Amino acid sequence: MLIPEIEHAVIRRQVQRDNVSRHSKRRRAELKFDNLGFVFLFETNLVNL
């Protein structure tokens, strides 16, 4: 049901999340913030559809 582009973006985010343990704590915090921002945009897009 998801748009292929969004599915691909979600998969990329999951891969980034899996790689988080390889980064420093600072980098991990940046990734968390990025993921939260993406979730917010994704939910907004669903509402707008």
N, CA, C and O atoms as a printed pandas DataFrame, in Angstrom:
     atom_number atom_name residue_name chain_id  residue_number  x_coord  y_coord  z_coord
0              1         N          MET        A               1    0.817   -1.197    0.000
1              2        CA          MET        A               1    0.000    0.000    0.000
2              3         C          MET        A               1    0.864    1.266    0.000
3              4         O          MET        A               1    0.444    2.323   -0.471
4              5         N          LEU        A               2    2.050    1.136    0.526
5              6        CA          LEU        A               2    2.940    2.301    0.577
6              7         C          LEU        A               2    3.467    2.656   -0.809
7              8         O          LEU        A               2    3.636    1.792   -1.670
8              9         N          ILE        A               3    3.716    3.919   -0.996
9             10        CA          ILE        A               3    4.351    4.370   -2.232
10            11         C          ILE        A               3    5.774    3.803   -2.270
11            12         O          ILE        A               3    6.496    3.880   -1.276
12            13         N          PRO        A               4    6.182    3.233   -3.413
13            14        CA          PRO        A               4    7.521    2.604   -3.498
14            15         C          PRO        A               4    8.643    3.516   -3.027
15            16         O          PRO        A               4    9.565    3.059   -2.351
16            17         N          GLU        A               5    8.583    4.794   -3.371
17            18        CA          GLU        A               5    9.635    5.718   -2.938
18            19         C          GLU        A               5    9.706    5.786   -1.414
19            20         O          GLU        A               5   10.791    5.801   -0.833
20            21         N          ILE        A               6    8.542    5.826   -0.780
21            22        CA          ILE        A               6    8.505    5.900    0.688
22            23         C          ILE        A               6    9.005    4.585    1.285
23            24         O          ILE        A               6    9.747    4.588    2.267
24            25         N          GLU        A               7    8.601    3.470    0.693
25            26        CA          GLU        A               7    9.085    2.165    1.175
26            27         C          GLU        A               7   10.607    2.136    1.133
27            28         O          GLU        A               7   11.254    1.707    2.088
28            29         N          HIS        A               8   11.174    2.597    0.021
29            30        CA          HIS        A               8   12.626    2.591   -0.132
30            31         C          HIS        A               8   13.281    3.466    0.933
31            32         O          HIS        A               8   14.304    3.096    1.511
32            33         N          ALA        A               9   12.682    4.626    1.185
33            34        CA          ALA        A               9   13.222    5.526    2.204
34            35         C          ALA        A               9   13.177    4.855    3.579
35            36         O          ALA        A               9   14.128    4.952    4.355
36            37         N          VAL        A              10   12.070    4.175    3.873
37            38        CA          VAL        A              10   11.932    3.485    5.164
38            39         C          VAL        A              10   12.997    2.405    5.299
39            40         O          VAL        A              10   13.605    2.260    6.360
40            41         N          ILE        A              11   13.224    1.646    4.227
41            42        CA          ILE        A              11   14.249    0.593    4.266
42            43         C          ILE        A              11   15.617    1.205    4.513
43            44         O          ILE        A              11   16.407    0.672    5.293
44            45         N          ARG        A              12   15.905    2.334    3.846
45            46        CA          ARG        A              12   17.193    2.993    4.047
46            47         C          ARG        A              12   17.345    3.439    5.486
47            48         O          ARG        A              12   18.432    3.325    6.054
48            49         N          ARG        A              13   16.273    3.948    6.092
49            50        CA          ARG        A              13   16.326    4.382    7.491
50            51         C          ARG        A              13   16.606    3.191    8.405
51            52         O          ARG        A              13   17.366    3.310    9.366
52            53         N          GLN        A              14   15.991    2.039    8.107
53            54        CA          GLN        A              14   16.208    0.849    8.933
54            55         C          GLN        A              14   17.658    0.404    8.846
55            56         O          GLN        A              14   18.242   -0.011    9.847
56            57         N          VAL        A              15   18.242    0.486    7.659
57            58        CA          VAL        A              15   19.652    0.126    7.498
58            59         C          VAL        A              15   20.525    1.077    8.300
59            60         O          VAL        A              15   21.464    0.651    8.974
60            61         N          GLN        A              16   20.210    2.385    8.225
61            62        CA          GLN        A              16   20.973    3.361    9.007
62            63         C          GLN        A              16   20.873    3.042   10.492
63            64         O          GLN        A              16   21.863    3.124   11.220
64            65         N          ARG        A              17   19.673    2.677   10.938
65            66        CA          ARG        A              17   19.465    2.377   12.355
66            67         C          ARG        A              17   20.308    1.168   12.756
67            68         O          ARG        A              17   20.856    1.128   13.857
68            69         N          ASP        A              18   20.412    0.173   11.852
69            70        CA          ASP        A              18   21.208   -1.006   12.152
70            71         C          ASP        A              18   22.693   -0.651   12.266
71            72         O          ASP        A              18   23.439   -1.299   13.000
72            73         N          ASN        A              19   23.111    0.378   11.537
73            74        CA          ASN        A              19   24.519    0.776   11.531
74            75         C          ASN        A              19   24.864    1.758   12.641
75            76         O          ASN        A              19   26.024    2.136   12.802
76            77         N          VAL        A              20   23.856    2.173   13.407
77            78        CA          VAL        A              20   24.064    3.194   14.441
78            79         C          VAL        A              20   25.128    2.768   15.443
79            80         O          VAL        A              20   25.921    3.595   15.892
80            81         N          SER        A              21   25.154    1.487   15.797
81            82        CA          SER        A              21   26.080    1.014   16.823
82            83         C          SER        A              21   27.538    1.234   16.420
83            84         O          SER        A              21   28.422    1.223   17.277
84            85         N          ARG        A              22   27.801    1.435   15.125
85            86        CA          ARG        A              22   29.175    1.644   14.668
86            87         C          ARG        A              22   29.610    3.093   14.842
87            88         O          ARG        A              22   30.796    3.404   14.727
88            89         N          HIS        A              23   28.660    3.980   15.117
89            90        CA          HIS        A              23   28.971    5.398   15.207
90            91         C          HIS        A              23   29.179    5.826   16.656
91            92         O          HIS        A              23   28.863    5.098   17.597
92            93         N          SER        A              24   29.718    7.023   16.798
93            94        CA          SER        A              24   29.892    7.590   18.136
94            95         C          SER        A              24   28.543    7.977   18.716
95            96         O          SER        A              24   27.536    7.992   18.008
96            97         N          LYS        A              25   28.525    8.289   20.001
97            98        CA          LYS        A              25   27.271    8.687   20.642
98            99         C          LYS        A              25   26.710    9.941   19.981
99           100         O          LYS        A              25   25.497   10.074   19.820
100          101         N          ARG        A              26   27.581   10.844   19.605
101          102        CA          ARG        A              26   27.123   12.094   18.973
102          103         C          ARG        A              26   26.434   11.776   17.651
103          104         O          ARG        A              26   25.353   12.296   17.374
104          105         N          ARG        A              27   27.042   10.938   16.844
105          106        CA          ARG        A              27   26.467   10.546   15.559
106          107         C          ARG        A              27   25.136    9.831   15.779
107          108         O          ARG        A              27   24.185   10.030   15.023
108          109         N          ARG        A              28   25.072    8.995   16.824
109          110        CA          ARG        A              28   23.850    8.249   17.128
110          111         C          ARG        A              28   22.698    9.219   17.441
111          112         O          ARG        A              28   21.562    9.009   17.016
112          113         N          ALA        A              29   23.015   10.278   18.190
113          114        CA          ALA        A              29   22.004   11.273   18.534
114          115         C          ALA        A              29   21.495   11.964   17.265
115          116         O          ALA        A              29   20.298   12.228   17.144
116          117         N          GLU        A              30   22.387   12.255   16.329
117          118        CA          GLU        A              30   21.997   12.892   15.074
118          119         C          GLU        A              30   21.073   11.971   14.280
119          120         O          GLU        A              30   20.088   12.427   13.698
120          121         N          LEU        A              31   21.388   10.692   14.256
121          122        CA          LEU        A              31   20.558    9.735   13.528
122          123         C          LEU        A              31   19.173    9.619   14.158
123          124         O          LEU        A              31   18.169    9.534   13.450
124          125         N          LYS        A              32   19.120    9.614   15.489
125          126        CA          LYS        A              32   17.834    9.543   16.179
126          127         C          LYS        A              32   16.974   10.762   15.832
127          128         O          LYS        A              32   15.783   10.638   15.547
128          129         N          PHE        A              33   17.595   11.926   15.863
129          130        CA          PHE        A              33   16.864   13.158   15.544
130          131         C          PHE        A              33   16.361   13.105   14.106
131          132         O          PHE        A              33   15.226   13.493   13.830
132          133         N          ASP        A              34   17.205   12.623   13.182
133          134        CA          ASP        A              34   16.844   12.510   11.773
134          135         C          ASP        A              34   15.678   11.547   11.615
135          136         O          ASP        A              34   14.740   11.820   10.867
136          137         N          ASN        A              35   15.735   10.412   12.322
137          138        CA          ASN        A              35   14.652    9.431   12.230
138          139         C          ASN        A              35   13.337    9.998   12.752
139          140         O          ASN        A              35   12.279    9.775   12.163
140          141         N          LEU        A              36   13.409   10.726   13.854
141          142        CA          LEU        A              36   12.200   11.323   14.413
142          143         C          LEU        A              36   11.612   12.345   13.445
143          144         O          LEU        A              36   10.397   12.409   13.259
144          145         N          GLY        A              37   12.477   13.137   12.835
145          146        CA          GLY        A              37   12.010   14.118   11.857
146          147         C          GLY        A              37   11.351   13.435   10.671
147          148         O          GLY        A              37   10.331   13.902   10.163
148          149         N          PHE        A              38   11.943   12.317   10.228
149          150        CA          PHE        A              38   11.396   11.576    9.093
150          151         C          PHE        A              38   10.036   10.995    9.443
151          152         O          PHE        A              38    9.112   11.037    8.631
152          153         N          VAL        A              39    9.908   10.453   10.650
153          154        CA          VAL        A              39    8.628    9.897   11.090
154          155         C          VAL        A              39    7.556   10.978   11.084
155          156         O          VAL        A              39    6.427   10.743   10.654
156          157         N          PHE        A              40    7.915   12.155   11.559
157          158        CA          PHE        A              40    6.961   13.267   11.596
158          159         C          PHE        A              40    6.511   13.629   10.180
159          160         O          PHE        A              40    5.319   13.822    9.939
160          161         N          LEU        A              41    7.457   13.722    9.245
161          162        CA          LEU        A              41    7.123   14.056    7.857
162          163         C          LEU        A              41    6.269   12.958    7.231
163          164         O          LEU        A              41    5.326   13.238    6.490
164          165         N          PHE        A              42    6.605   11.713    7.534
165          166        CA          PHE        A              42    5.874   10.583    6.979
166          167         C          PHE        A              42    4.422   10.593    7.454
167          168         O          PHE        A              42    3.505   10.394    6.658
168          169         N          GLU        A              43    4.215   10.825    8.744
169          170        CA          GLU        A              43    2.854   10.885    9.291
170          171         C          GLU        A              43    2.085   12.057    8.689
171          172         O          GLU        A              43    0.892   11.944    8.406
172          173         N          THR        A              44    2.768   13.178    8.496
173          174        CA          THR        A              44    2.122   14.352    7.896
174          175         C          THR        A              44    1.681   14.033    6.476
175          176         O          THR        A              44    0.591   14.422    6.056
176          177         N          ASN        A              45    2.537   13.315    5.730
177          178        CA          ASN        A              45    2.193   12.944    4.359
178          179         C          ASN        A              45    0.963   12.040    4.324
179          180         O          ASN        A              45    0.109   12.187    3.450
180          181         N          LEU        A              46    0.870   11.112    5.268
181          182        CA          LEU        A              46   -0.286   10.223    5.318
182          183         C          LEU        A              46   -1.563   11.021    5.569
183          184         O          LEU        A              46   -2.607   10.747    4.977
184          185         N          VAL        A              47   -1.466   12.006    6.451
185          186        CA          VAL        A              47   -2.639   12.840    6.749
186          187         C          VAL        A              47   -3.057   13.621    5.506
187          188         O          VAL        A              47   -4.246   13.784    5.231
188          189         N          ASN        A              48   -2.063   14.100    4.762
189          190        CA          ASN        A              48   -2.354   14.916    3.580
190          191         C          ASN        A              48   -2.904   14.084    2.425
191          192         O          ASN        A              48   -3.551   14.625    1.529
192          193         N          LEU        A              49   -2.653   12.777    2.436
193          194        CA          LEU        A              49   -3.107   11.953    1.306
194          195         C          LEU        A              49   -4.596   11.827    1.339
195          196         O          LEU        A              49   -5.180   11.173    0.475
